[in-house]
């Protein structure tokens, strides 16, 4: 299925992640740009990226980007913090279309915190990345940043277990050190984590500010489309298509669950 059109601006925007987490970003994009046709690839077979080498992550990103560009994508959104850190520079060298990435919202958290103590929940790959170190160097100088790798949490969300006791136990385990250090602001440093935002709030309390970057990415994408004069001209609400390479029997069901409505899901 190729999305050929005589009008270049009507080509789709492509979004991908190491699984279903990037759907949290996709929802922000669809809300801000409802007339843009969207394509989403969930690389669930290889999730999470956090335990892979930068070279392995780059290889996955190139393969998925090639697939989406063959679908006539006009822009790419790398809806994964770990993939952005490992691969976005190489992708921008390799491809000629606009590529928007993610980064944990350390800057926003530094502006929001009242007591100067920020917690960051993320994957091991994100926390170990040079990009994250640079963010701390730029925006973490005047605040205390407490980081926590959330091993296993992505897998729970991939299975659609948003309210399962095991998921809540992991959240409790990972939030406890941040609360013990007095964090009043917590960065959701993985695109999967907004799907358990309610469970996190139940554990940390409503007075703790939770920050994710989905809205900021959507705004950056819109800015680039305007800048490049690439906005879709159609007036009607556009379609959204999903691909997954998950081997789970309920893969399509989980995507529909996270998307919030019935989704057309194809096998990658």
Backbone torsions as a table, in degrees:
resi	resn	phi	psi	omega
1	UNK	NA	116.0	-178.5
2	UNK	-119.3	140.5	-173.4
3	UNK	-101.0	65.8	179.2
4	UNK	-76.0	142.6	177.0
5	UNK	-152.7	148.4	178.2
6	UNK	-75.7	-12.3	179.7
7	UNK	-109.6	106.5	-175.2
8	UNK	-54.0	-35.1	-177.4
9	UNK	-69.5	-17.7	-179.7
10	UNK	-86.3	-0.2	176.2
11	UNK	-64.3	156.7	-175.6
12	UNK	-80.1	161.2	169.7
13	UNK	-97.0	134.1	-177.6
14	UNK	-108.9	136.4	-179.2
15	UNK	-129.5	138.0	175.7
16	UNK	-145.4	160.1	179.2
17	UNK	-151.4	170.2	176.5
18	UNK	-77.7	42.7	-177.0
19	UNK	140.8	-149.7	-173.2
20	UNK	-90.9	-7.8	-174.8
21	UNK	-58.0	-37.1	-177.6
22	UNK	-65.0	-10.3	174.5
23	UNK	-61.7	-26.9	175.6
24	UNK	-62.5	-36.2	177.0
25	UNK	-75.6	-41.9	179.1
26	UNK	-55.4	-38.6	-179.7
27	UNK	-64.3	-40.4	176.1
28	UNK	-63.7	-42.6	-179.2
29	UNK	-64.3	-44.9	-178.3
30	UNK	-64.9	-36.2	179.1
31	UNK	-69.0	-39.3	-177.8
32	UNK	-79.9	-34.5	-175.5
33	UNK	-126.6	65.1	-172.7
34	UNK	-65.1	-18.7	-178.1
35	UNK	-90.8	-1.3	179.7
36	UNK	-91.6	127.6	174.5
37	UNK	-68.9	133.9	-174.1
38	UNK	-121.6	140.5	173.5
39	UNK	-119.6	138.0	-179.7
40	UNK	-132.4	130.8	174.6
41	UNK	-114.8	124.8	174.0
42	UNK	-102.3	108.9	-179.0
43	UNK	-86.5	53.6	-171.6
44	UNK	-65.0	-28.0	179.6
45	UNK	-60.8	-26.1	-176.6
46	UNK	-112.4	12.2	179.4
47	UNK	-81.2	147.9	-6.0
48	UNK	-86.3	158.7	177.0
49	UNK	-76.4	-16.4	-172.0
50	UNK	-61.1	-22.3	-179.7
51	UNK	-103.2	15.9	179.8
52	UNK	-107.2	159.6	178.4
53	UNK	-75.5	157.8	176.0
54	UNK	-55.3	-35.8	-179.8
55	UNK	-66.9	-40.5	177.7
56	UNK	-64.7	-40.7	179.8
57	UNK	-66.4	-43.2	177.2
58	UNK	-58.5	-42.0	-179.6
59	UNK	-61.0	-43.4	177.9
60	UNK	-63.8	-44.6	-178.0
61	UNK	-62.9	-40.5	178.8
62	UNK	-64.4	-43.0	-178.1
63	UNK	-63.5	-44.1	-178.7
64	UNK	-70.0	-41.4	179.0
65	UNK	-61.3	-42.5	177.8
66	UNK	-59.2	-42.3	178.9
67	UNK	-61.2	-46.3	-175.8
68	UNK	-73.3	-35.7	177.1
69	UNK	-67.7	-33.3	174.9
70	UNK	-65.7	-21.7	174.5
71	UNK	-85.3	7.3	174.3
72	UNK	78.0	28.3	178.8
73	UNK	-61.9	140.4	178.8
74	UNK	-97.7	-16.3	178.1
75	UNK	-154.9	152.7	179.8
76	UNK	-120.3	137.1	172.2
77	UNK	-117.4	118.5	177.2
78	UNK	-88.4	93.2	-171.8
79	UNK	-87.9	52.2	-177.1
80	UNK	-153.0	124.1	-179.5
81	UNK	-64.1	-43.4	-177.8
82	UNK	-65.9	-42.6	179.0
83	UNK	-66.8	-38.4	177.2
84	UNK	-59.6	-47.3	-178.0
85	UNK	-63.1	-38.9	-173.5
86	UNK	-86.2	-28.1	-164.5
87	UNK	-131.4	-13.9	-168.2
88	UNK	-67.2	-34.2	178.1
89	UNK	-63.3	-43.8	178.7
90	UNK	-65.9	-36.8	179.3
91	UNK	-66.1	-40.4	-179.3
92	UNK	-68.3	-26.9	174.8
93	UNK	-74.8	-32.8	-172.7
94	UNK	-85.9	-33.6	-173.5
95	UNK	-116.7	152.6	-173.5
96	UNK	-101.0	-2.1	-178.1
97	UNK	-94.4	162.9	177.8
98	UNK	-61.1	133.0	178.6
99	UNK	-127.1	119.3	-178.3
100	UNK	-106.4	134.0	-179.6
101	UNK	-117.4	-174.3	-179.0
102	UNK	-113.9	159.6	163.2
103	UNK	-156.2	144.8	179.2
104	UNK	-58.5	141.2	-169.1
105	UNK	-81.3	56.3	180.0
106	UNK	-64.2	-39.9	179.7
107	UNK	-61.5	-47.3	179.7
108	UNK	-64.1	-39.2	179.6
109	UNK	-66.4	-39.4	178.5
110	UNK	-62.8	-32.4	178.2
111	UNK	-77.1	-28.8	-173.8
112	UNK	-87.6	-30.1	-173.8
113	UNK	-64.5	141.8	177.7
114	UNK	-98.6	-31.0	-178.0
115	UNK	-103.6	0.7	175.7
116	UNK	80.7	14.1	179.3
117	UNK	-119.5	118.7	-176.2
118	UNK	-115.0	136.0	171.5
119	UNK	-104.3	146.8	176.8
120	UNK	-128.3	118.4	171.8
121	UNK	-97.5	125.2	-176.4
122	UNK	-158.5	176.0	174.3
123	UNK	-82.8	162.3	179.3
124	UNK	-58.6	-40.9	-178.8
125	UNK	-61.4	-40.7	178.9
126	UNK	-66.3	-45.7	-175.8
127	UNK	-67.2	-27.3	-179.9
128	UNK	-86.3	-8.0	-171.1
129	UNK	-75.4	153.2	175.8
130	UNK	-65.1	-32.6	180.0
131	UNK	-62.8	-42.2	179.8
132	UNK	-67.4	-39.6	176.7
133	UNK	-60.2	-39.3	178.9
134	UNK	-67.1	-37.6	177.3
135	UNK	-62.2	-43.4	178.9
136	UNK	-63.8	-39.9	179.0
137	UNK	-63.6	-38.3	-176.8
138	UNK	-78.9	-42.9	-169.2
139	UNK	-120.0	-6.6	-176.0
140	UNK	-101.7	9.6	-174.7
141	UNK	-68.0	-36.6	-174.7
142	UNK	-101.7	11.4	177.4
143	UNK	-133.7	161.5	173.1
144	UNK	-95.0	126.0	-178.5
145	UNK	-112.5	121.0	178.8
146	UNK	-108.5	120.5	-176.1
147	UNK	-105.7	150.6	178.8
148	UNK	-143.9	117.7	173.9
149	UNK	-78.0	132.5	-173.5
150	UNK	-107.2	70.6	-177.5
151	UNK	-63.9	127.1	175.8
152	UNK	94.4	-15.9	-175.8
153	UNK	-72.0	-40.1	177.3
154	UNK	-56.9	-43.2	-178.0
155	UNK	-62.2	-38.6	177.5
156	UNK	-61.0	-43.6	-178.1
157	UNK	-70.3	-36.7	176.2
158	UNK	-58.3	-32.0	179.8
159	UNK	-85.8	-1.8	-179.6
160	UNK	78.4	15.9	-176.2
161	UNK	-89.4	64.1	-173.4
162	UNK	-72.8	-31.6	-176.2
163	UNK	-116.0	14.2	-179.5
164	UNK	-70.5	152.5	-178.4
165	UNK	-62.8	-36.7	179.0
166	UNK	-62.7	-41.6	178.3
167	UNK	-62.9	-46.6	-179.3
168	UNK	-64.9	-35.3	177.3
169	UNK	-64.4	-41.2	178.0
170	UNK	-63.9	-43.6	179.7
171	UNK	-61.1	-43.8	177.3
172	UNK	-58.4	-46.1	-178.9
173	UNK	-61.3	-41.1	-174.4
174	UNK	-83.6	-27.3	179.2
175	UNK	-80.9	-27.1	-175.7
176	UNK	-54.3	-46.8	180.0
177	UNK	-64.1	-33.0	179.5
178	UNK	-68.6	-42.5	178.8
179	UNK	-68.0	-36.7	178.9
180	UNK	-62.2	-31.3	178.2
181	UNK	-84.0	-6.1	176.0
182	UNK	90.2	18.8	-178.6
183	UNK	-60.8	129.1	175.4
184	UNK	-104.8	-2.7	179.5
185	UNK	-140.2	131.2	-178.8
186	UNK	-125.5	128.1	177.4
187	UNK	-89.3	127.1	173.4
188	UNK	-87.1	91.4	-168.3
189	UNK	-87.9	23.1	175.6
190	UNK	-144.7	139.4	-175.2
191	UNK	-67.4	-16.6	176.0
192	UNK	-71.1	-32.3	-166.6
193	UNK	-67.1	-29.6	176.6
194	UNK	-57.2	-22.4	179.7
195	UNK	-72.7	-15.3	174.7
196	UNK	-115.5	24.6	-179.8
197	UNK	-56.8	-42.1	-178.6
198	UNK	-63.2	-42.5	178.8
199	UNK	-65.9	-38.3	177.5
200	UNK	-63.9	-44.5	178.9
201	UNK	-61.0	-40.2	178.5
202	UNK	-58.9	-32.8	-176.7
203	UNK	-86.6	-42.8	-174.3
204	UNK	-90.6	-18.7	-178.6
205	UNK	95.8	151.2	-176.4
206	UNK	-70.5	-16.7	-179.9
207	UNK	-76.4	-17.4	177.1
208	UNK	-84.1	127.7	-178.4
209	UNK	-81.4	129.9	175.6
210	UNK	-107.3	133.0	-175.2
211	UNK	-127.4	128.6	169.0
212	UNK	-128.6	171.4	-169.4
213	UNK	-110.5	10.2	-177.5
214	UNK	-57.6	-46.3	-178.7
215	UNK	-65.1	-39.7	-179.9
216	UNK	-64.6	-37.6	178.5
217	UNK	-66.2	-42.8	177.8
218	UNK	-60.8	-41.8	178.3
219	UNK	-64.6	-40.3	178.3
220	UNK	-65.1	-40.3	176.9
221	UNK	-61.1	-47.5	179.4
222	UNK	-59.6	-42.4	178.7
223	UNK	-59.0	-43.5	179.9
224	UNK	-66.5	-39.6	179.4
225	UNK	-63.8	-41.8	178.0
226	UNK	-65.4	-45.0	-178.9
227	UNK	-59.2	-40.0	-177.2
228	UNK	-93.0	3.1	-177.8
229	UNK	54.2	51.5	-175.2
230	UNK	-118.2	11.7	-177.4
231	UNK	-67.7	145.1	175.4
232	UNK	-68.4	145.2	-178.9
233	UNK	-97.2	-10.8	-176.8
234	UNK	-64.6	151.5	-178.7
235	UNK	-98.1	-26.6	-176.5
236	UNK	-79.6	158.7	177.9
237	UNK	-65.4	133.0	-173.3
238	UNK	-90.0	167.6	-177.5
239	UNK	-85.2	160.9	175.4
240	UNK	-129.3	127.9	179.0
241	UNK	-120.6	144.7	-176.5
242	UNK	-122.6	144.5	169.0
243	UNK	-126.7	146.2	174.2
244	UNK	-143.1	149.6	172.4
245	UNK	-112.1	17.8	178.2
246	UNK	-62.4	144.5	176.5
247	UNK	-95.3	-0.5	-178.1
248	UNK	-73.3	141.7	-179.1
249	UNK	-64.1	-28.9	-175.5
250	UNK	-102.0	21.9	-175.2
251	UNK	-57.5	-47.4	-179.7
252	UNK	-65.9	-37.0	179.0
253	UNK	-64.0	-41.9	179.6
254	UNK	-64.9	-41.4	178.8
255	UNK	-62.0	-44.5	177.5
256	UNK	-63.1	-39.9	178.4
257	UNK	-59.2	-46.4	-177.4
258	UNK	-75.7	-33.7	179.1
259	UNK	-70.2	-30.4	177.1
260	UNK	96.8	1.6	175.9
261	UNK	-160.8	168.3	-179.0
262	UNK	-57.9	131.0	-176.0
263	UNK	-120.2	143.9	173.2
264	UNK	-83.1	112.4	-174.1
265	UNK	-119.5	122.3	178.4
266	UNK	-106.4	157.8	179.1
267	UNK	-85.8	129.8	179.7
268	UNK	-84.4	NA	NA
